[in-house]
Amino acid sequence: MLLALCTGAALAQSPAPGGNTPAATPSSSSTDADPADYRPELKEALPQGRLMGKGRLTVWGFQVYDARLWAPAGFGASSYASQPLALELAYLRAFDAVDVADRSMQEMRRSVAISDAQAALWKAEMLRVIPDVKKGDRIMGVHRPGVGAAFWVNGKANGEIRDAEFAKLFFGIWLSPKTSEPKLRDVLLTGAGG
């Protein structure tokens, strides 16, 4: 998923023993100022942003990525889709861009029905702005309500997807109540109001 753009379940091409979906275990979250949470690109991408929360996605003992959410003061978790925010995934393992895009579409389809034609269009757009990632790469997605999403790779602007519905569903991968990773959602939204 944006920056990741893929959730941890992308690690598993087959189901867990017994057919269960792998469980994610985010780390504890803190909104205390930490130099490791500073991103220079936020000055341009979301100047009013402050760290809301952060967590680590771990699946079956594999560390997938560290996620951080920034938003302006007054950000409300229940109305994330209508507010500016920045979500970063700092990858702890490598993923092909195609796998990231496929997993993102799978997660977006958890919320609403998406036609195959629309999914193909959005997948092509994701492949335009999200590269293959290796351990240490950071992808930040910036939600621009009513406009779409801008993507930053390792601190550099890498393109936009100008589609508000895409942006709503994409950031919903992590922030929607329908997310497949509710524990990670909880820690990301630690500093957000209702």
Long-range contacts (C-beta under 8 A, 24 or more apart in sequence): 1-89, 1-100, 1-103, 1-104, 1-107, 1-170, 1-173, 1-174, 2-87, 2-88, 2-89, 2-130, 2-139, 2-140, 2-141, 2-149, 2-151, 2-170, 2-171, 3-87, 3-88, 3-89, 3-130, 3-138, 3-139, 3-140, 3-141, 3-151, 4-64, 4-65, 4-67, 4-89, 4-91, 4-100, 4-133, 4-139, 5-89, 5-100, 5-101, 5-103, 5-104, 5-126, 5-130, 5-139, 5-141, 5-170, 5-173, 6-95, 6-99, 6-100, 6-103, 6-104, 7-57, 7-64, 7-103, 7-107, 7-173, 7-180, 7-181, 8-57, 8-58, 8-59, 8-62, 8-64, 8-65, 8-181, 9-59, 9-103, 9-180, 10-64, 10-95, 10-99, 10-100, 10-102, 10-103, 11-59, 11-60, 11-62, 11-64, 11-93, 12-59, 12-60, 16-60, 21-180, 22-59, 22-60, 23-59, 24-57, 24-58, 24-59, 24-64, 24-181, 24-183, 24-184, 25-56, 25-57, 25-58, 25-183, 26-55, 26-56, 26-57, 26-58, 26-67, 26-181, 26-183, 26-184, 26-186, 26-187, 27-54, 27-55, 27-56, 27-66, 27-187, 28-55, 28-187, 29-53, 29-54, 29-55, 29-187, 29-188, 29-190, 30-54, 30-190, 31-190, 31-191, 37-68, 39-70, 39-86, 39-88, 39-140, 39-155, 40-155, 41-140, 41-152, 41-155, 41-156, 41-157, 42-70, 42-86, 44-157, 45-86, 45-140, 45-142, 45-150, 45-152, 45-157, 46-70, 46-71, 46-72, 46-84, 46-85, 46-86, 46-142, 48-72, 48-73, 48-84, 49-84, 49-85, 49-86, 50-191, 51-191, 52-85, 52-188, 52-189, 52-190, 52-191, 52-192, 53-187, 53-188, 53-189, 53-190, 53-191, 53-192, 54-187, 54-188, 55-183, 55-184, 55-187, 55-188, 56-92, 57-181, 57-184, 62-93, 63-92, 63-93, 64-91, 64-92, 64-93, 65-89, 65-90, 65-91, 65-92, 65-93, 66-90, 66-92, 67-174, 67-184, 67-188, 68-188, 69-174, 69-175, 69-188, 69-189, 69-192, 71-192, 74-193, 75-191, 75-192, 75-193, 76-192, 76-193, 76-194, 77-175, 77-189, 77-192, 77-193, 77-194, 78-194, 80-143, 80-171, 80-172, 80-175, 80-176, 80-192, 81-143, 81-145, 81-168, 81-171, 81-172, 81-175, 82-145, 83-143, 83-145, 84-142, 84-143, 84-144, 84-145, 85-142, 85-143, 85-171, 85-175, 86-140, 86-141, 86-142, 86-143, 87-140, 87-141, 87-143, 87-171, 87-174, 87-175, 87-188, 88-138, 88-139, 88-140, 88-141, 89-138, 89-139, 89-140, 90-136, 90-137, 90-138, 91-133, 91-134, 91-135, 91-136, 91-137, 91-138, 91-139, 92-135, 93-135, 94-132, 94-133, 94-134, 94-135, 95-132, 95-133, 96-132, 97-126, 97-127, 97-130, 97-131, 97-132, 97-133, 98-127, 100-126, 100-130, 100-133, 101-126, 101-127, 101-130, 104-170, 104-173, 107-173, 107-179, 107-180, 108-169, 108-170, 108-172, 108-173, 110-178, 110-179, 110-180, 111-169, 111-172, 111-176, 111-178, 112-169, 114-169, 122-161, 122-163, 122-166, 125-161, 125-163, 125-166, 126-161, 128-159, 128-161, 129-158, 129-159, 129-160, 129-161, 130-158, 131-158, 141-170, 141-171, 143-167, 143-171
